[in-house]
Structures are given as C-alpha cells and as structure tokens.
C-alpha cells in the first residue's frame, strides 16, 4: 500500500506542516485529515492552493511536494453561528427566523403586492408555463411530458439523464448543512471576477456560492425572500437539471456567475 506525504501551511500560520495518507484512501478521509489540521468545523469549507495560487483538488491524487513548495490550506467559508453564540451571545439562526417572520407579517398586512412585483410574478409564471409546455425546450429539464410509450429507447435515454435520487439527497443534505457558513471575503471578491473557476467546487458548495450572490446583491431584502425559501429554490434548480454534457447545472452556475460579475464590474447593482 503506497503512501504519500504532502506539505502545507494553514491560513496565515508560518510553520509548514506535513500530511501522510494512503494513495487509495477515499477523498472524504483525506479532507477530514486537512480539516483536523486547520481546526475547522464539520460545516466549514476548505480549499487547497498551490504556491502560485492555483486551486487543487483535495484527494488521493494530490501531487507530492516539498517544504519549499508548501500548499496553502484555507478555510474559505466558516460556520459562524456557533462562534457568535459563544462570543457575543447572538443566535444567528434565531435572529434570522425573527426577521423572516417580520417580513411575512409585513407582506400579510398589505392588501396587495406593489404593481412592479405583480408584473414580475406574472412574467415568471408565464415563463415557467412556457418552459413546462414547449417540447423543443425539454433539454432544459422542465418539460412535464415524457414521450410515450415509457418503454421506448428514446425515453429510456431521457430518463438516464436524470440525477439519481441518492445523488440529489446527498447534495441536498450537504448544502443544508453548510448553508449557514460565512464565505470568506477573499472568495467573495474572487466570485465577482469574470475569471472565477468553479471546477474544484462541489455541487453543494456551488449552491452556497449562488446563495452568496443573492445576499451580496441584496435580492433577499429587495424582493422579500426569506432564506429558507431561497435555499429551497436553489436546490430545486439544481435538482431539475439533467446530467448532460453541456447545458447542465455547472453551465447554469457559470452563466449566472458571469452575469453577477458583470453587475459588479459595471457597478450596476
């Protein structure tokens, strides 16, 4: 059984540390090794960078290095609710729930939605209806009718494009477990660049980044979206994308992120 030794430095620590793992060890086991070294919580997100700043995957295929070429291990998103509760006595989840209840009460007190919001809702409903009923848009994954009969080869190929229930459940559970973490300022700034690369980010982490976009653009306040609703929406978007080579969930993120970056680049918020 072959073992590999890699050297890394945690955040701003000066000392270079070493990690030894078996080359056939599962990725989750290796990630836990680095998580322990960084003293990170189970919901924190870790990323590993080369000395030149290139993001690398934390897995058994991680190339060996030397103390002179230490990797840089960073906690790019940390779960902050526990820290706030311990240090200053603020329960972030309880505060968020109170704000959500207040927003709902305000919306109930109004007899009707503002005209602009009503028009937006009408346009969204109209667009959703088009996606669900236009056959040539079925590649988007929203089309409601599968071609009969169910036993045809074409239909089976279409069904194989769907994500498995196990995969969707795993991503959902992981996303909901990390959705309260605080994304680091460095990642938030990088997310605003057209050069952002999502290749080394997991699906649940990409959902977290999408959530961060909504928060940074203040959409949750402008449109009265509570966080549980936003998270359910983002997960439903992920769940309904097919496993196809190009127009998949990651392509969806790339398009959304590019538009997000353009908003910041031209100061259009």
C-alpha positions as CSV (number, residue, x, y, z in Angstrom):
1,X,0.0,0.0,0.0
2,X,1.7,3.2,-1.2
3,X,1.6,6.3,1.0
4,X,2.1,9.9,0.0
5,X,3.4,12.9,2.0
6,X,2.4,16.5,1.2
7,X,3.4,19.7,2.9
8,X,1.0,22.6,3.5
9,X,0.6,25.7,5.5
10,X,-2.7,26.6,7.2
11,X,-4.0,30.1,6.5
12,X,-1.5,32.6,8.0
13,X,0.5,30.2,10.0
14,X,4.2,30.4,9.5
15,X,5.0,26.7,10.1
16,X,4.8,24.2,7.3
17,X,3.0,21.0,8.3
18,X,3.0,17.6,6.7
19,X,0.2,15.2,6.0
20,X,0.6,11.5,5.1
21,X,-2.1,9.4,3.6
22,X,-2.6,6.3,1.5
23,X,-2.9,6.8,-2.2
24,X,-6.1,4.6,-2.3
25,X,-7.8,6.4,0.6
26,X,-11.2,7.9,-0.1
27,X,-11.3,11.7,-0.7
28,X,-13.6,12.3,2.3
29,X,-11.0,10.7,4.6
30,X,-8.2,12.9,3.2
31,X,-10.4,16.0,3.5
32,X,-11.0,15.2,7.2
33,X,-7.3,15.0,7.7
34,X,-6.8,18.5,6.4
35,X,-9.9,19.6,8.3
36,X,-8.4,18.5,11.6
37,X,-5.1,20.3,10.8
38,X,-7.0,23.5,10.1
39,X,-9.1,23.0,13.3
40,X,-12.1,23.5,11.1
41,X,-15.7,22.5,11.9
42,X,-17.6,19.9,10.0
43,X,-19.6,22.5,8.1
44,X,-16.6,24.7,7.1
45,X,-15.4,24.6,3.5
46,X,-11.7,24.0,2.9
47,X,-9.7,24.8,-0.3
48,X,-6.1,24.0,-1.1
49,X,-3.9,26.2,-3.3
50,X,-0.5,25.8,-4.8
51,X,2.2,28.5,-4.1
52,X,1.2,30.2,-7.4
53,X,-2.5,30.4,-6.3
54,X,-3.9,27.6,-8.4
55,X,-6.8,25.7,-6.8
56,X,-6.1,21.9,-6.5
57,X,-8.5,19.1,-5.5
58,X,-8.1,17.5,-2.0
59,X,-8.0,13.9,-2.9
60,X,-5.6,10.9,-3.2
61,X,-4.3,12.2,-6.5
62,X,-2.9,15.3,-4.8
63,X,0.7,15.6,-6.1
64,X,3.5,15.2,-3.5
65,X,5.6,18.4,-2.9
66,X,8.4,19.6,-0.7
67,X,8.6,22.0,2.3
68,X,9.8,24.7,-0.1
69,X,6.6,24.3,-2.2
70,X,4.0,24.2,0.6
71,X,0.4,24.1,-0.4
72,X,-1.8,26.9,1.2
73,X,-4.8,25.5,3.1
74,X,-7.6,28.0,3.6
75,X,-11.0,27.9,5.3
76,X,-12.9,29.8,2.6
77,X,-16.3,29.5,4.4
78,X,-16.8,29.1,8.1
79,X,-20.0,28.4,10.1
80,X,-20.3,31.5,12.2
81,X,-23.5,30.9,14.2
82,X,-21.8,28.9,16.9
83,X,-19.0,31.5,17.2
84,X,-21.4,34.3,17.6
85,X,-23.4,32.5,20.2
86,X,-20.3,31.7,22.2
87,X,-18.6,35.0,21.9
88,X,-21.3,37.7,21.9
89,X,-24.4,35.8,22.8
90,X,-26.1,36.2,19.4
91,X,-28.0,33.2,18.0
92,X,-27.9,34.0,14.3
93,X,-30.5,31.4,13.3
94,X,-33.0,32.7,15.9
95,X,-32.4,36.2,14.6
96,X,-32.9,35.1,11.0
97,X,-36.2,33.4,11.9
98,X,-37.4,36.5,13.7
99,X,-36.6,38.7,10.6
100,X,-38.3,36.2,8.3
101,X,-41.5,36.2,10.5
102,X,-41.4,40.0,10.4
103,X,-41.1,40.1,6.6
104,X,-44.1,37.7,6.3
105,X,-46.2,39.8,8.7
106,X,-45.4,42.9,6.6
107,X,-46.4,41.2,3.4
108,X,-49.7,40.0,5.0
109,X,-50.6,43.5,6.3
110,X,-50.5,44.8,2.7
111,X,-53.8,44.2,0.8
112,X,-51.9,43.6,-2.4
113,X,-48.4,43.4,-3.8
114,X,-46.9,46.5,-5.4
115,X,-47.6,46.7,-9.2
116,X,-44.0,46.1,-10.1
117,X,-43.9,42.9,-8.0
118,X,-47.2,41.8,-9.5
119,X,-45.9,42.2,-13.0
120,X,-42.7,40.3,-12.2
121,X,-44.8,37.5,-10.7
122,X,-46.9,37.4,-13.9
123,X,-43.8,37.3,-16.1
124,X,-42.3,34.5,-14.1
125,X,-45.5,32.4,-14.2
126,X,-45.7,33.0,-17.9
127,X,-42.1,31.9,-18.5
128,X,-42.5,28.8,-16.3
129,X,-45.6,27.8,-18.2
130,X,-43.6,28.1,-21.5
131,X,-40.7,26.0,-20.1
132,X,-43.1,23.3,-19.0
133,X,-45.2,23.1,-22.2
134,X,-42.8,23.8,-25.0
135,X,-41.5,20.4,-26.3
136,X,-38.3,21.7,-28.0
137,X,-37.2,23.2,-24.7
138,X,-37.3,19.8,-23.0
139,X,-33.5,19.7,-22.8
140,X,-33.7,22.3,-20.0
141,X,-35.2,19.7,-17.7
142,X,-38.6,21.5,-17.0
143,X,-40.7,19.9,-19.7
144,X,-43.6,18.0,-18.0
145,X,-44.4,15.3,-20.6
146,X,-42.1,12.4,-21.4
147,X,-42.5,11.0,-24.9
148,X,-44.8,7.8,-24.8
149,X,-44.5,5.0,-24.5
150,X,-42.3,4.7,-21.5
151,X,-40.6,1.6,-22.8
152,X,-39.2,3.3,-25.9
153,X,-35.4,3.5,-26.3
154,X,-35.6,7.3,-26.7
155,X,-37.5,7.7,-23.4
156,X,-35.0,5.5,-21.6
157,X,-32.2,7.6,-22.8
158,X,-34.0,10.7,-21.4
159,X,-34.6,9.0,-18.1
160,X,-30.9,8.2,-17.8
161,X,-30.1,11.9,-17.9
162,X,-31.8,12.4,-14.6
163,X,-29.7,12.6,-11.4
164,X,-30.2,9.6,-9.1
165,X,-32.3,10.1,-6.0
166,X,-29.3,9.2,-3.9
167,X,-27.1,11.9,-5.5
168,X,-29.8,14.6,-5.1
169,X,-30.4,13.6,-1.5
170,X,-26.6,13.7,-0.7
171,X,-26.2,17.2,-2.3
172,X,-29.3,18.5,-0.6
173,X,-28.2,17.3,2.9
174,X,-24.7,18.7,2.4
175,X,-26.0,22.0,1.2
176,X,-28.4,22.4,4.1
177,X,-25.6,21.5,6.5
178,X,-23.3,24.3,5.2
179,X,-25.8,26.9,4.1
180,X,-25.1,29.0,7.3
181,X,-21.4,29.3,6.8
182,X,-19.8,32.7,6.2
183,X,-17.9,32.8,2.9
184,X,-14.6,34.5,3.2
185,X,-14.1,38.0,1.9
186,X,-11.3,36.7,-0.5
187,X,-13.7,34.2,-2.1
188,X,-16.5,36.8,-2.3
189,X,-14.1,39.1,-4.2
190,X,-12.9,36.3,-6.5
191,X,-16.6,35.4,-7.2
192,X,-17.1,38.9,-8.6
193,X,-14.4,38.3,-11.2
194,X,-15.1,37.0,-14.8
195,X,-12.2,34.6,-14.3
196,X,-13.8,32.7,-11.5
197,X,-13.3,28.9,-11.9
198,X,-15.8,26.5,-10.3
199,X,-14.0,23.4,-11.5
200,X,-12.8,22.4,-8.0
201,X,-16.0,23.3,-6.2
202,X,-18.5,20.6,-5.2
203,X,-22.2,20.9,-6.2
204,X,-23.3,21.8,-2.7
205,X,-20.6,24.4,-2.5
206,X,-21.7,25.9,-5.7
207,X,-25.2,26.2,-4.3
208,X,-23.7,28.1,-1.3
209,X,-22.0,30.5,-3.8
210,X,-25.2,31.1,-5.6
211,X,-26.8,31.9,-2.2
212,X,-24.0,34.4,-1.6
213,X,-24.7,36.1,-4.9
214,X,-28.3,36.7,-3.9
215,X,-27.2,38.1,-0.5
216,X,-24.5,40.3,-1.8
217,X,-26.8,41.8,-4.4
218,X,-29.4,42.3,-1.6
219,X,-32.1,40.5,-3.5
220,X,-33.4,38.9,-0.3
221,X,-34.3,42.3,1.0
222,X,-35.4,43.9,-2.3
223,X,-37.8,41.1,-3.1
224,X,-38.7,39.9,0.4
225,X,-37.2,36.5,0.0
226,X,-36.6,34.6,3.3
227,X,-33.5,32.4,3.4
228,X,-35.3,29.0,3.7
229,X,-37.3,29.9,0.5
230,X,-34.2,30.9,-1.3
231,X,-32.4,27.7,-0.4
232,X,-35.3,25.6,-1.5
233,X,-35.4,27.4,-4.8
234,X,-31.7,27.0,-5.4
235,X,-31.9,23.3,-4.6
236,X,-34.9,22.8,-6.9
237,X,-32.9,24.5,-9.7
238,X,-30.0,22.0,-9.1
239,X,-32.4,19.0,-8.8
240,X,-34.1,19.6,-12.1
241,X,-31.1,20.0,-14.3
242,X,-30.3,16.9,-16.4
243,X,-26.9,15.2,-16.4
244,X,-26.0,16.3,-20.0
245,X,-22.5,17.2,-21.3
246,X,-23.1,21.0,-21.7
247,X,-26.4,22.5,-20.6
248,X,-26.1,21.1,-17.0
249,X,-26.1,22.7,-13.5
250,X,-22.5,23.8,-13.7
251,X,-23.2,25.6,-17.0
252,X,-26.2,27.3,-15.2
253,X,-23.8,28.5,-12.5
254,X,-21.2,29.7,-15.0
255,X,-23.8,31.8,-16.8
256,X,-25.2,33.2,-13.5
257,X,-21.8,33.9,-12.1
258,X,-20.7,35.8,-15.3
259,X,-23.8,38.0,-15.1
260,X,-23.1,38.5,-11.4
261,X,-19.5,39.5,-12.2
262,X,-20.7,41.9,-14.9
263,X,-23.0,43.6,-12.4
264,X,-20.1,44.3,-10.1
265,X,-17.7,45.3,-12.9
266,X,-20.0,48.0,-14.3
267,X,-21.4,48.9,-10.8
268,X,-25.0,48.1,-12.0
269,X,-26.3,46.9,-8.6
